[in-house]
Amino acid sequence: MSVFALGLNHTTAPLDVRGKLAFSPEQMAPALHGLRERLVRAVPEAALVSTCNRTELYVAAPAEKATELVRPAIDWLAEQGGISGQQLLSHSYVMEDRLAARHAFRVAAGLDSMVLGEPQILGQMKQAVRLADEAGTLGTTLHQLFQRSFAVAKEVRTSTEIGAHSISMAAAAVRLAGQIFEDLNKIKVLFVGAGEMIELVATHFEAKGPKAIALANRTLERGERLASRFGGEALRLSDIPARLHEFDAVISCTASTLPIIGLGAVERALKARKHRPMFMVDLAVPRDIEPEVGDLSDVYLYTVDDLSTLVQTAGEKRQAAVQQAEAIIDAGVQSFEHWLDQRAAVPLIQALNRQADDWGALELARARKALARGENPEQVLEALARGITSKMLHGTLAELHAADGDERERLAHTVQRLFLRQGGRPAGGGDRGSERGR
């Protein structure tokens, strides 16, 4: 089997392109089934990883077919985002086999993230694997790839300081808010969404003791549960336009495919606030807040890409641990390659076992008939052994007789190594002492 990874991330594609190619958890299974239908003749394994910073497609297929699948996979992914294959290629990367495995391991370990060493990506990858498994597209090879990537990520996190002194997106958002507002305990904060990222950001903000917290979510019940944790108020998404003016800071991260907060709503909120500034952070991909909002003079709007300077500054403190993490990843990649090589021999091993079983069954049936006729058991057993041996050696001896020159020499060396073994070593050459001992 061969593996390739096709993807784009925060270093190769702008936010709007990433937004077009983002998949919500609900979209994963239909998308993977659509890919399988497109590549039906190859019946590949496939998994999708989609976060605010990346969309990546992992495919495993027989080695002779994998290369042929790259271009159809590119065209399929481009279609999902409504862009051309050429446009996707200009913002994406394709990695095969060793490089694909190394990339997956680095992603899981947080070495390919905007926030070096951030832990959220590992949970997102585990969710992607679970969804692919539920969709029936995971397969043995990708299962091994991802399980090994998770093990490597765990070792990196426990054996290095890659995650020490980290500044997450959540911490970066709080830091930016502190630069805009003199005292964070005097502001009112609205969180939009109820996922892991919003929970993390709300935790950071709540530690600063804001004047009030509210949380708006599509599902009110889930919003109420999270809001209660922070002593806040739960809102419906439909309440946002009428209540927006009450909040000094708005942080949004949902899985919506369309903006939730539009330019008009923010303009009306600013008018009601008498143009007191608003701090807004859009952590969603695709965007939750219309980009034109950032053009308003009294709004400070930041996206995930805008936070990169802050997080990279903190990332420099952890560069010393990167080399150690890369060594762990290299060992993991080598182990995965060895597993793939072993898997490549499985069909041949199975075929050899079937052939040996067939020969054994044939000779055993012949021996039973001989015994039923009353023939000497000792002679029957000898004939049985000769028959099996003859069948096993026939093809090899025929190849030796047919070969000549260098080919015969190479074949002879292989035959000697495979068949003339003593104590696990080939006879002859370095084992002459054994021969003299006999």
N, C-alpha and C positions, 0 to 999 in steps of 0.2 A: 504494500500500500504506500501511497504518497500523499503528502499533506501540503496544502497551500493556504495562505491567509491573504485576503484582499480587504483593504480597509483605508480609512482616512481618519485623521485625528486633529487635535488642536494645533499641531505643528505644520500640518499639510493643507488644511482647508479652513476657510473663514467660517464664522458662526452660521451664516445664512445657508451655506452649502451643507454644513453638518445638520442643520435643522431639517432640510429637505430629505435627508437620508436617515433620520432618526426613526426607530421602531419602538412603539409602546409594547409592554408585555402582552397585551391582547392581540397585537398584530404579528407576533413572532410565529406562531404555529401556521396561520394562513400563508405567511411569507415563505416559510421553509417548505411547505407543501407545494407552493407555486414554483419554487426553485427546483424541487425534485421532479416536477412535471416537465419543466424546461429541459432538464438534463436526464430524462427518464432512461435513456439507453445505458447510461453509465451507473445509475443507481448509487449516487455518492452519499457519503455521510456529510451532514452539514449542521452548523450551529451559528447563530448570530449573537454578537455582543454589541449592545447599543447603550451608550451613556451620553451625558451632556458633552463629553470631550472626544468621543470616538464612535464609529460604527465599523465593525469588522465581521467579515464572513470567513469562517473556517470550513474547509472542504477536504475530505479524505476520499480517495478513489484508487482503484488499481493503478499501479505506476504507469502502465502503458496508455492510460486514458486521462490521467490527471492534467497533463499539459494541455490537452485538447479542451479541457473544461474551463480554463482560465478566461478566455475571451467571452464565451457565453455567460459566465458568471458576472463578468464586468458589465455586459449589456443588460443582464437581468437586474443587477443592483442599480444601474443608472435609470432604468425604467421605473423602479420603485420611487425614485426621487424626482421623476419628470425632467431629467437632464440627459444630455447626450453621453455616449460612452467616452467620447474624447474629452469632454469636460470632466467626467469622473476621473479619467486617467491623469489629468493634470493636477488633481488634488489627492491622489491616492497612492498606495504602495501595494506591491504584490511580492510575497515572500514564499519560498518553497522549501519543504523538507526541513533541514537543519535550521535555516534562518527563520522559518515559520514557527518551529518549536521554540527557538530562542526568544522570538518576539512574544509569544504567548506567555512564556515564563517571566519575561521582564514586565509585561503588563500586569500579571497577577501579583508580582512582588512590589508594584507601585513605582518601578523605575522608569516607566514610560508615561507617567502621569504629569499633569501640570503641577500638581503638588507632589514633590518627590517623596515617595514612601507612604502616600495616603492609603488608608486601609479600606475605603469604601469600594474601590474597584474589585477587590476580591469577592465581596458579597454580590456585586453586580455580575461578575463572571459565573459565580455559582448559580445565580438565578438563570442566566443564559443557558447553562448546561442542563438545569432541571427542565426548562421549557423545551429545549431541543429533544430531551429524552421523552418528555410527554408527547411531543409531536411525532415521535418515532423516527427521527433523523440523526440521532447521535452516533450510534455504532461503536464498535469495540475500539477502533483506532483513536477517534476523537475523545472517547471516554478516557482512554489511557493518557492522551495528551493533556487534558484538562486536570485529571486527578493528580498527575505528576506536577503540573504547574501549581496546583494548590499546595502540594507538599513542599515544593521549592519556596513558595511564598512564605509558608509558615517557618521554614528554616531561616530564611533571610530575616524575618521579623524577630525571631528569637535569638539568632546568632550575631546580628549586627545592630548598629544603632541607626539604621536607615530611617526609622520613624521618630527618632529623638528630636526634640525641639521643633516639631512640625507646626506649621501654620496652615490650617485648612482654609477652605473657601469660607467657612463659617466665621473663623477668627478674622480673616481678611475683611469680611463685610463689617464686622464690629469695629475693626480698626478704622476703616474708612468713615463709618458713621461718627466715630469720635473726632475725626478731623473736621467734620461739618457742624456738629452740634457741640456746644461748649460743655453740656452736662447731659449724659445719656439717661440719667434718672428723671429727667424732665420731659422726655419725649414719649409719644404713643406709637407703638409699632404694630403693623398689620402683616401677618404671614399668610400667604396664599398657597394652599396645598397642605398635605398632611403626610408626605412621604419622609423617607430617612433624612434627606438633605434639609428639609424644613425643620424637622425635629432637632437636628444638629445645630442649625443656625439659631433656632429659638432658645436652645440651651445656653448658647454663648451670650445671646442678648439678655436673657433672663438673669444671668449672673451679674449684669450691670444695673439691675434694678430699675427698668424703665417705668414710667408713670402708669402705663396701661399696655396690655397685650391683647390682640384679637387675632383669631385664626379663621380664615374663610376656606371652605372646602366644598367640592362637588357633593360629597356625601356628608350631610350634617352630623350624623351620628359619630362617624370617625373623627370629624373635626372637633366635636364636643369632647371626646375622650382625650385628644391631645391638648386642647385648650385648657382642660381642667388640670392637667399636669403643671401648667405654668400660671395657674390662677387667672386665666384669660377668658375672653368672651368668644363664643363660636358664632360665625356668620355663614350665611349661604353665599355662593358666588354671585347670585343675583342681587345681593345687598351691597356689593362693592361700589357701584356708581353713586348711590345715595350717601354712602358713609365714607367715601375715600378722603374727603376733605378733613376728616377728624384726625388723620394719621400723619405723623412727621416722617416716618420711615415705612417703606413697603418692600418686603422681600417675597419674591414669588418663585415657585418651582413646582410646576404641575406637568402632567403628561399630555396636556391639551395640544391638539394639532393646530389650533388657531389662537391668536392673542386673546387674553382674558381682559386686559386693561388697555383701552384704546386712547388715542390722542384726545378725543372730545371729552371723555370722562375726566382726564387729568386736567385739561384746561378749565373745566367747570370747578374742579376741586381747588385749583390755584386761585380762582376768582373768589370762591367762598373763604379761602384762607387769607385773603388780602395779600396774596403773593408771598406769603412766608414760605421758605424753601422746603422742598420735599426731597428726601433721599430714597432712591429706588434701586433695588438690586434684582436683576432678572437672571436667575440661575437655570432657567429652562432652555432646552433645545428640543423642538423649535421654540421661538420666543413666546413668553407670556405677555410681554409688554411691547406695544408697537414701537419700533425703533425711532419713529418721528418724535416720540415723547422726549428723547434726549436732546432735541433741538430747543426745547423750551428753556427760557433763561433762568427760571426758578426751580428747575429740576436737576438733580444730580443722579443720572442713570448709569448704572454699571452692569455689564454682562459678565459671563464667566471668563471671556477673553480679557476683559478690562482688568480683572483681578490678577492677571499673570505676573505683573511686575512685583507685587507684594509677595506672592507665594514663592517666586523664584529667588528673591532676596534671602528668604529664610532657607531655601533649598541649598544655598551655597554652604551652609553650616553642616550639611550632611554629606557633602561630596566625599569626605574621607572614608565613609562607609561603603561607597558605591563599588569600589574595587573588590572588596571582600564579597559583596552581594553578587557581583558579576562572576566570581569564581564559583560560587554555589550554583549559579544558573548554568554555567558551562558544564559542571558535573551532571546536572539534571538533564541537559540536552544530550550529553554523551550516553547517558543511561537510556533515554528514550530512543535514540538512534539504534542502540544495541537491541532493544526490544523490537523495533521495526524490522531489523535484519532477521531476527529469529522468526518473526511472523511471516516473513517472505518465504521461509523454508517449510512452513507448515503444510501447504498443499502437496509438496513433493514427499514429505514424510508420510502424509496420509495415503498418498498413492502407493508408496513403497510398502506400507503396512497392508494395504488391500491386496497388492500383488502377492506378497508373502503368504497372506491368509489363503488366497485362492490356490497357490501352489501346494501349501500344506494340506488343504482340504482335498485336493485332487489325489495327492500321494497317499493320504490317509484312507480315502475311499478304496484305492487300489490295494492297499495293505489289508484292509478288512475283507475284501473279496478273496485275497490269497489265503488268509487265515480260515475263511469259511470253507475253502476247498481243502483244508487240512494240510496246507504246506507248513514246512518247518518254521516256527515262530522266529528263531534266530536269523534265518535267511530272510524272512519277511521284513524284520527290523532293519537288517543291513540294506535291503533293497529300498526301503522307505528313506533311510538316511541318504543313500546314493541319489535317489530320485530328486529329493529336495535340493541337495547340494548341486546337482547337475543343472537344475532349473535356475538356481540363483547365480551360477557362474557362467551360464551359456552366453548371455548378452555381453558380459565383460570380456570373455575369451574371444568372442567373435570380433569385437572392436579391436582387441590387441592384434589379432591376425590381419585385420584389414588395414591397420595403420602402418605408416612407414616413416623412417627418418626421425626428425625432431618430434613429430606428433606421437610416434610410438614411445619415445623416451619419456615424454611428459605423461602420457597415459600410463606407462609402466610405473612411474614414480607414484602416481595417484593410486593405482591399484595396490601397490605394495603398502602404501600408507593406510588404505582402507581395510585390506584383507589380511595382510601378514603382520598381525599385531601380537606382541608378547608383553603382558603386564602393562598394557596401555601404550606401548611404544612399538614402532615399526621394527620388524626383524631386519637383520643385515645392518650394514653401516655401523652405527654407534652401539650395536647390540651383539658384536661378534663374540664377546666373552661368554654370553649365554649359550651361543652355538657350540663353543668349545667345551662348555660345561656339560652339554648333552652328550 
